[in-house]
Amino acid sequence: MAQPLQSINLVAPAFKGINTEDSPIGQDPSFADVADNAVIDKRGRIASRKGYRVITTDKTELGSAKIRAVKEFRDDAGNSKIFSVGNNKILSGTTTLVDETPASYAITTDNWKMVNFNDKIYFFQRSYEPLVYDNASGSVVKLSTVSGAAGVTSAIYGNEVLAAYGRLWTADFGADKSTIYWSDLLIGHNWSGGTSGSIDISKVWPDGYDEIVALAAHNSLLIIFGKHSIVAYQGAEAPATMVLADTVAGVGCVDRDTVQYTGTDVLFLSHTGLKSFGRTIQEKSMPITSLSNTITKDIINLLQNEIEFYRSVYSPEEGFYLLTFTDQDTTYCFDVRGTIDNGAFRVTRWPGTGFTSYGRLENGSLYIGNGEGISEYSGYEDNGEPYRFKYYSPGLTFGDPSRLKILKKLRPTIVGANSAVLFLKWAYDFDTFFQTAEFTVGNQVTAFYNESEFNSTAEFTGGDLTSRRGINTTGGGGVITIGLEADIDGSGLSLQEINVLALMGKVL
């Protein structure tokens, strides 16, 4: 007797993001095996990321190099200036990049960290004399040349700098990996007078030896990240009398540029994945949960092969933390609005973007540095060019891996993607050859108050087209993989659901 046709809905596919850790057989269909150039939108759907729009029109000073850091300087008077680094120069501006490097100051690497402090912006990099800029002087100068500067010696030429508790703090020097120096109160150029000072933490590392990688401030704590451990001091408002508050062994930070504040916590990349400082302190006596444990092996593989820079940014407006391995041109997008059942953030991947740095502005705009200069994260094109969105499901057994499934029809529900050509794909039993059906989404033009362009009448619409196209399919197997690809070229795309019509056949 013929089996009835069954309708199986994949509601909000990839709602939980990528999962490359669990078995591909019988995995929760809310995960994705591939989610490229995607985000999880505010309605919980997998959707295309935004693109970037290049702002820079004159990058002569950058040449063929890439922007390696971007920072907005703002002072109490409301003055604002964008600084960036690249091509062994300190640069300013967005449309035209201007060389601000002090005369006779030679730079051979672009791993600067920039911080705003007391109406000035400071530039720190290991083995280089720190630089400073304010609007009063109007130029970037060496820290030792500032009037009243004291103690500006090679001892404080740190790779890490933190502006917190009314001071600058620096660490990670060429030969000294356990000392932290702090400046005088509200005076970022005084490192040997007033209430400036230093502390050697070599005797408090929980595992006996470690090296300072990054500094952070959170809940009145000075947080010191080593490579393999964490030390926290209480009372950093008066550093001469601050006391050891906590230590965590076995968890450290890979790189200073992976540390980001979310307002309520501090995120950082460890050797086993993305971590939360708050959760690490709470769970230090237990196995510590990773916020990236659905892609742990992928992260470890990237860590082992990265030979360049790590870059990250937190955007409350977009609700994500971006982590980029610049040498491998791979970015992971972590949705920070909540965690899934296993305690991880939902994550998607952005391959091949060319992004090499980020800077979030006070107004919420997200700037991106790359080989083209400075860009803004906006729109749905990569500087006028399309980019490929990809979704692939895990292996789907629909609750019975022993039965043959004969696909008859796939009905994806797509929101947006005006006029885009979509490629619906399916394969059986983990075959790498996918059958493909191509179809074009209709077009819907935004209109307001029943008026559209050219004096014609149009319905009121926000421009979000919802389309549901039935695609006839062929073949069968015990495990089904379904994919959807599209070139994003001006209109965003969200995948609402996929309705699967199949016959359940004999036992395999």
C-alpha positions as CSV (number, residue, x, y, z in Angstrom):
1,M,0.0,0.0,0.0
2,A,1.3,3.4,-1.0
3,Q,2.5,5.6,1.9
4,P,0.8,9.0,2.3
5,L,2.7,12.2,1.4
6,Q,4.0,13.8,4.6
7,S,4.5,17.5,5.2
8,I,7.4,18.4,7.4
9,N,8.0,22.0,8.3
10,L,11.5,23.3,9.1
11,V,10.4,26.3,11.1
12,A,13.0,29.0,11.5
13,P,15.8,26.9,10.1
14,A,19.3,27.8,11.5
15,F,17.6,29.7,14.4
16,K,20.3,28.2,16.7
17,G,23.2,29.0,14.3
18,I,26.0,26.8,13.0
19,N,26.8,23.5,14.8
20,T,29.8,21.6,13.6
21,E,30.4,19.8,16.8
22,D,27.5,17.4,17.2
23,S,26.8,14.3,15.1
24,P,25.4,15.3,11.7
25,I,22.8,12.5,11.9
26,G,19.7,13.4,13.8
27,Q,20.9,16.9,14.7
28,D,18.3,19.5,15.7
29,P,17.1,21.0,12.5
30,S,17.2,24.4,14.2
31,F,21.0,24.3,13.7
32,A,22.8,24.8,10.4
33,D,25.8,23.0,9.0
34,V,26.6,26.1,6.9
35,A,25.4,29.7,7.5
36,D,27.7,32.0,5.5
37,N,27.3,35.8,5.2
38,A,24.4,35.5,7.5
39,V,23.1,36.8,10.8
40,I,20.2,35.8,13.1
41,D,17.7,38.7,12.7
42,K,15.5,40.2,15.4
43,R,12.7,37.8,14.5
44,G,15.0,34.8,15.0
45,R,15.4,34.0,11.3
46,I,18.6,33.3,9.5
47,A,19.1,36.4,7.3
48,S,21.8,37.9,5.1
49,R,24.3,40.2,6.8
50,K,24.5,43.8,5.8
51,G,27.2,44.8,3.3
52,Y,29.8,47.6,3.4
53,R,30.0,50.9,1.7
54,V,33.5,52.4,1.2
55,I,33.8,55.9,2.4
56,T,37.4,56.5,1.5
57,T,37.9,58.2,-1.9
58,D,41.6,59.0,-1.5
59,K,43.7,56.3,0.1
60,T,47.1,57.5,-1.3
61,E,48.7,57.4,2.1
62,L,47.5,53.8,2.7
63,G,48.8,52.6,-0.7
64,S,48.3,48.8,-1.1
65,A,48.3,48.2,2.6
66,K,45.2,47.6,4.8
67,I,43.6,49.5,7.7
68,R,44.6,47.6,10.8
69,A,42.7,49.6,13.5
70,V,40.0,52.3,13.6
71,K,39.1,54.6,16.5
72,E,36.9,57.6,17.0
73,F,38.4,60.4,19.1
74,R,35.9,62.5,21.0
75,D,36.6,65.2,23.6
76,D,34.3,66.9,26.1
77,A,33.8,69.8,23.8
78,G,32.1,67.5,21.2
79,N,35.1,67.5,18.8
80,S,35.4,64.3,16.9
81,K,38.1,62.8,14.6
82,I,38.6,59.4,13.1
83,F,42.0,57.8,13.4
84,S,43.2,54.7,11.8
85,V,46.5,52.9,11.3
86,G,48.0,51.2,8.2
87,N,51.0,51.2,5.9
88,N,53.2,51.9,9.0
89,K,51.5,55.2,9.5
90,I,49.1,57.0,11.8
91,L,46.2,58.2,9.6
92,S,43.2,60.4,10.1
93,G,40.0,61.2,8.2
94,T,37.6,59.0,6.4
95,T,37.1,60.2,2.8
96,T,40.8,61.3,2.5
97,L,43.3,59.5,4.6
98,V,45.9,62.0,6.0
99,D,49.3,61.0,7.4
100,E,49.5,62.1,11.0
101,T,52.8,60.2,11.9
102,P,55.2,62.5,13.8
103,A,58.3,63.5,11.9
104,S,61.3,61.2,12.3
105,Y,59.2,58.6,14.0
106,A,59.7,55.3,12.2
107,I,57.0,52.6,12.3
108,T,57.5,49.1,11.0
109,T,54.3,47.3,12.2
110,D,50.7,48.3,12.6
111,N,49.5,46.6,15.7
112,W,48.6,49.8,17.6
113,K,45.9,50.0,20.3
114,M,44.2,53.4,20.6
115,V,42.3,54.6,23.7
116,N,40.5,57.8,24.6
117,F,41.4,59.4,27.9
118,N,40.8,62.8,29.4
119,D,40.2,64.7,26.1
120,K,43.1,63.0,24.4
121,I,43.7,59.8,22.3
122,Y,46.7,57.6,23.1
123,F,48.5,55.2,20.8
124,F,50.4,52.2,22.3
125,Q,52.4,49.4,20.7
126,R,55.1,47.2,22.1
127,S,58.6,48.7,21.8
128,Y,57.4,52.0,20.4
129,E,57.2,55.3,22.4
130,P,53.5,56.0,22.9
131,L,51.9,58.8,20.9
132,V,49.1,61.2,21.9
133,Y,46.8,63.7,20.2
134,D,44.4,66.4,21.4
135,N,42.6,69.2,19.6
136,A,44.7,71.8,21.5
137,S,47.9,70.8,19.8
138,G,46.2,69.6,16.6
139,S,48.8,67.0,15.9
140,V,50.0,63.5,16.9
141,V,53.1,63.8,19.0
142,K,55.4,61.6,21.0
143,L,54.3,61.3,24.6
144,S,57.7,62.4,26.0
145,T,57.3,65.8,24.2
146,V,54.1,66.7,26.1
147,S,54.6,69.5,28.6
148,G,55.0,68.0,32.1
149,A,55.7,64.5,30.8
150,A,57.6,62.3,33.2
151,G,58.7,58.7,33.3
152,V,58.1,58.2,29.6
153,T,60.9,55.6,29.2
154,S,61.1,52.3,27.3
155,A,59.8,50.6,30.5
156,I,56.3,51.8,29.7
157,Y,56.3,51.0,25.9
158,G,53.6,48.4,26.3
159,N,51.5,46.5,23.8
160,E,48.4,46.8,25.9
161,V,46.8,50.0,27.2
162,L,43.7,50.5,29.3
163,A,41.9,53.8,30.2
164,A,40.1,53.1,33.5
165,Y,39.6,54.4,37.0
166,G,41.0,57.8,36.1
167,R,44.3,56.5,34.8
168,L,46.1,54.9,31.9
169,W,47.4,51.3,32.5
170,T,49.9,49.6,30.3
171,A,51.5,46.1,30.2
172,D,53.0,43.4,27.9
173,F,56.4,44.8,27.2
174,G,59.2,43.3,25.2
175,A,61.0,41.4,28.0
176,D,58.7,42.0,31.0
177,K,55.4,40.1,30.8
178,S,54.3,40.4,34.5
179,T,54.4,44.1,35.3
180,I,51.7,46.6,35.0
181,Y,52.3,50.4,35.1
182,W,49.7,53.1,35.8
183,S,49.9,56.8,35.2
184,D,49.2,59.6,37.6
185,L,45.5,60.4,38.2
186,L,44.0,62.1,35.1
187,I,47.5,62.7,33.7
188,G,48.3,60.3,30.9
189,H,51.8,61.7,30.3
190,N,53.0,61.3,33.9
191,W,54.4,57.9,34.7
192,S,56.9,58.6,37.5
193,G,55.2,61.2,39.8
194,G,52.0,61.8,41.8
195,T,50.1,58.6,42.3
196,S,51.6,56.7,39.3
197,G,53.1,53.3,40.1
198,S,53.5,49.7,39.1
199,I,52.9,46.2,40.3
200,D,54.7,42.9,39.5
201,I,52.2,40.0,39.5
202,S,54.7,37.3,38.7
203,K,54.1,35.8,42.2
204,V,50.3,35.6,42.0
205,W,49.8,33.7,38.7
206,P,47.8,30.7,39.8
207,D,49.8,28.2,37.7
208,G,53.2,29.7,38.7
209,Y,54.0,31.5,35.4
210,D,52.1,33.3,32.8
211,E,52.3,36.4,30.5
212,I,50.0,39.4,30.5
213,V,48.1,39.6,27.3
214,A,45.2,42.0,28.0
215,L,43.7,44.3,30.6
216,A,40.1,45.2,31.3
217,A,38.0,47.0,33.9
218,H,34.7,45.6,35.2
219,N,32.7,46.0,38.4
220,S,35.5,47.9,40.2
221,L,38.0,45.2,39.3
222,L,41.2,45.4,37.3
223,I,41.1,42.3,35.2
224,I,44.5,41.0,34.1
225,F,44.3,38.3,31.3
226,G,47.3,36.0,31.0
227,K,47.7,33.5,28.2
228,H,46.5,30.7,30.4
229,S,45.0,32.3,33.5
230,I,43.2,35.4,34.9
231,V,44.0,37.6,37.9
232,A,41.6,40.2,39.3
233,Y,42.4,43.0,41.7
234,Q,39.8,44.9,43.8
235,G,40.1,48.6,44.6
236,A,41.8,49.8,41.4
237,E,40.5,53.3,42.0
238,A,43.5,53.6,44.4
239,P,46.0,51.2,42.8
240,A,48.6,51.6,45.5
241,T,46.4,49.8,47.9
242,M,44.4,47.5,45.6
243,V,44.2,43.8,46.7
244,L,44.1,40.5,45.0
245,A,40.4,39.6,44.6
246,D,40.4,36.4,42.5
247,T,42.4,34.1,40.2
248,V,41.3,31.6,37.6
249,A,43.6,28.9,36.4
250,G,43.5,27.2,33.0
251,V,41.6,29.9,31.1
252,G,43.4,32.8,29.5
253,C,43.1,35.2,26.6
254,V,44.6,34.7,23.2
255,D,44.9,38.4,22.2
256,R,44.1,41.8,23.6
257,D,42.0,42.7,20.5
258,T,39.5,40.0,21.2
259,V,38.4,41.7,24.5
260,Q,35.1,43.5,24.2
261,Y,32.8,45.1,26.8
262,T,29.1,44.4,26.5
263,G,28.0,46.8,29.3
264,T,27.2,43.9,31.7
265,D,30.2,41.6,30.9
266,V,33.5,41.2,29.2
267,L,34.0,38.8,26.3
268,F,37.3,37.4,25.3
269,L,38.8,34.6,23.1
270,S,40.6,31.8,25.0
271,H,42.5,28.9,23.5
272,T,39.3,26.8,23.6
273,G,36.8,29.4,22.3
274,L,34.8,32.6,23.2
275,K,34.4,33.2,27.0
276,S,32.6,35.5,29.3
277,F,34.5,36.9,32.2
278,G,31.4,36.9,34.5
279,R,30.6,33.3,33.7
280,T,34.3,32.3,34.0
281,I,34.4,33.7,37.6
282,Q,31.2,31.9,38.5
283,E,32.2,28.6,37.1
284,K,35.9,28.5,37.8
285,S,35.5,25.4,40.0
286,M,33.5,23.6,37.3
287,P,34.0,22.9,33.6
288,I,33.8,26.4,32.2
289,T,31.1,26.9,29.5
290,S,32.3,28.2,26.2
291,L,30.1,30.7,24.3
292,S,31.3,29.1,21.1
293,N,31.0,25.4,21.9
294,T,29.0,24.7,18.7
295,I,32.1,25.5,16.7
296,T,35.0,24.6,19.1
297,K,37.1,22.6,16.7
298,D,36.7,25.3,14.0
299,I,37.9,28.0,16.4
300,I,40.9,25.8,17.6
301,N,41.9,25.1,14.0
302,L,41.8,28.8,13.2
303,L,43.8,29.6,16.3
304,Q,46.5,27.1,15.4
305,N,46.9,28.6,11.9
306,E,46.6,32.4,12.5
307,I,49.8,34.2,11.9
308,E,48.5,37.7,11.6
309,F,46.0,39.7,13.7
310,Y,42.8,39.1,15.6
311,R,40.2,41.8,15.4
312,S,36.8,42.1,17.1
313,V,34.0,44.5,17.8
314,Y,30.8,44.6,19.9
315,S,27.8,46.3,18.4
316,P,24.7,46.7,20.6
317,E,22.8,48.2,17.7
318,E,23.3,45.0,15.6
319,G,23.3,42.7,18.6
320,F,26.5,40.9,17.7
321,Y,30.2,40.4,18.5
322,L,32.4,39.9,15.5
323,L,35.6,38.0,15.7
324,T,38.0,38.1,12.7
325,F,41.0,36.0,12.0
326,T,42.6,38.4,9.5
327,D,45.2,36.2,8.0
328,Q,42.6,33.5,7.2
329,D,40.0,36.1,6.2
330,T,37.3,34.4,8.3
331,T,34.9,36.2,10.6
332,Y,32.5,34.7,13.1
333,C,29.3,36.6,14.0
334,F,28.1,35.8,17.5
335,D,24.5,36.8,18.3
336,V,24.8,38.2,21.9
337,R,21.1,38.7,22.5
338,G,20.8,35.3,24.3
339,T,22.2,31.8,24.5
340,I,20.8,28.5,23.3
341,D,20.3,25.4,25.5
342,N,23.9,24.5,25.8
343,G,24.9,28.0,26.9
344,A,26.5,29.1,23.6
345,F,25.8,32.1,21.5
346,R,24.2,31.5,18.1
347,V,26.9,31.9,15.5
348,T,27.2,32.4,11.8
349,R,30.3,32.8,9.5
350,W,31.4,35.5,7.1
351,P,34.1,34.1,4.9
352,G,36.2,36.1,2.4
353,T,35.1,39.6,3.4
354,G,38.6,41.2,3.6
355,F,37.7,42.9,6.9
356,T,40.8,43.8,8.9
357,S,39.6,46.1,11.6
358,Y,36.5,47.6,13.2
359,G,35.5,50.8,15.0
360,R,32.1,51.5,16.6
361,L,31.3,55.2,16.7
362,E,29.4,57.0,19.5
363,N,26.3,57.3,17.3
364,G,26.2,53.5,16.8
365,S,27.7,53.4,13.3
366,L,30.1,50.6,12.6
367,Y,33.2,51.4,10.6
368,I,35.2,48.7,8.9
369,G,38.8,48.8,7.8
370,N,40.1,46.9,4.8
371,G,42.4,47.3,1.8
372,E,40.0,49.9,0.3
373,G,40.3,52.3,3.3
374,I,37.4,52.9,5.7
375,S,33.9,51.6,5.1
376,E,30.5,51.7,6.8
377,Y,28.5,48.6,7.6
378,S,25.3,49.3,5.8
379,G,23.1,48.3,2.8
380,Y,23.1,44.9,1.1
381,E,26.0,45.1,-1.3
382,D,29.8,44.9,-0.7
383,N,30.7,48.3,-2.1
384,G,28.4,47.9,-5.1
385,E,29.1,44.2,-5.6
386,P,26.9,41.2,-4.6
387,Y,28.0,38.6,-2.0
388,R,26.8,35.0,-1.6
389,F,24.5,34.0,1.2
390,K,24.5,30.3,2.0
391,Y,22.4,28.1,4.2
392,Y,22.8,24.3,4.5
393,S,20.9,22.2,7.0
394,P,22.4,19.4,9.0
395,G,21.5,15.8,7.9
396,L,17.8,15.5,8.3
397,T,16.3,12.1,9.2
398,F,12.9,13.4,10.3
399,G,13.0,11.1,13.3
400,D,13.6,7.9,11.5
401,P,17.0,7.4,10.0
402,S,16.2,3.8,9.0
403,R,13.5,4.8,6.5
404,L,13.9,5.9,2.9
405,K,12.7,9.5,2.2
406,I,11.6,10.3,-1.3
407,L,11.5,14.1,-1.7
408,K,8.6,15.4,-3.8
409,K,8.5,19.1,-3.2
410,L,10.3,21.9,-1.2
411,R,8.6,25.1,-0.4
412,P,10.9,27.8,1.1
413,T,9.3,30.9,2.6
414,I,11.5,33.9,1.8
415,V,11.2,37.4,3.2
416,G,12.8,40.1,1.1
417,A,15.4,39.3,-1.6
418,N,13.6,41.4,-4.2
419,S,14.3,40.2,-7.8
420,A,17.1,37.9,-6.5
421,V,17.9,34.6,-8.1
422,L,17.8,31.8,-5.5
423,F,19.3,28.4,-5.7
424,L,17.5,25.6,-3.8
425,K,19.7,22.6,-3.3
426,W,19.2,19.0,-1.9
427,A,21.3,15.9,-1.5
428,Y,21.0,12.5,0.0
429,D,23.1,10.5,2.5
430,F,25.8,13.2,2.8
431,D,26.6,13.2,-0.9
432,T,28.7,16.3,-1.8
433,F,26.8,16.5,-5.2
434,F,23.7,18.6,-4.7
435,Q,20.8,18.8,-7.1
436,T,19.8,22.4,-7.8
437,A,16.7,24.2,-8.8
438,E,16.9,27.9,-9.7
439,F,14.1,30.4,-9.3
440,T,13.6,34.2,-9.2
441,V,11.9,36.1,-6.4
442,G,9.4,38.7,-7.4
443,N,9.9,42.4,-6.8
444,Q,8.2,44.8,-4.4
445,V,9.0,48.5,-4.4
446,T,8.5,50.5,-1.2
447,A,5.6,52.9,-1.3
448,F,4.2,55.3,1.3
449,Y,0.7,56.7,1.7
450,N,-0.6,55.0,-1.4
451,E,1.8,57.0,-3.6
452,S,4.8,55.7,-5.6
453,E,7.1,57.2,-8.1
454,F,6.0,58.5,-11.5
455,N,2.6,59.5,-10.3
456,S,1.3,56.0,-10.2
457,T,-0.8,54.5,-7.4
458,A,0.7,51.8,-5.1
459,E,-0.4,49.9,-2.1
460,F,1.1,50.9,1.3
461,T,4.1,48.7,1.9
462,G,7.4,48.7,3.7
463,G,9.0,46.9,0.8
464,D,9.4,43.4,2.5
465,L,8.2,40.9,0.0
466,T,7.2,37.4,1.3
467,S,7.4,34.7,-1.3
468,R,6.6,31.0,-1.1
469,R,7.7,29.0,-4.1
470,G,7.1,25.2,-4.5
471,I,10.0,23.4,-6.2
472,N,9.6,19.8,-7.5
473,T,12.3,17.5,-6.4
474,T,13.7,14.1,-7.2
475,G,15.6,11.2,-5.7
476,G,15.6,9.7,-2.2
477,G,17.8,8.5,0.7
478,G,17.9,7.9,4.4
479,V,19.3,11.4,5.2
480,I,18.5,14.6,3.5
481,T,20.5,17.8,3.3
482,I,18.8,21.0,2.1
483,G,20.5,24.2,1.1
484,L,19.7,27.7,-0.1
485,E,22.1,30.1,-1.8
486,A,21.5,33.6,-3.2
487,D,23.6,36.5,-4.4
488,I,22.7,39.5,-2.2
489,D,22.6,42.5,-4.4
490,G,20.8,45.4,-2.9
491,S,18.0,43.6,-1.0
492,G,18.3,41.7,2.3
493,L,17.0,38.1,2.6
494,S,15.5,36.2,5.5
495,L,14.6,32.5,5.5
496,Q,11.3,32.0,7.4
497,E,10.8,28.3,7.0
498,I,11.1,25.4,4.6
499,N,8.2,23.0,4.0
500,V,9.3,19.5,2.9
501,L,6.8,17.2,1.2
502,A,8.2,13.6,1.2
503,L,7.1,10.0,1.0
504,M,8.4,7.7,3.7
505,G,9.5,4.6,2.0
506,K,10.8,1.2,3.0
507,V,13.3,0.4,5.8
508,L,16.9,0.7,4.4
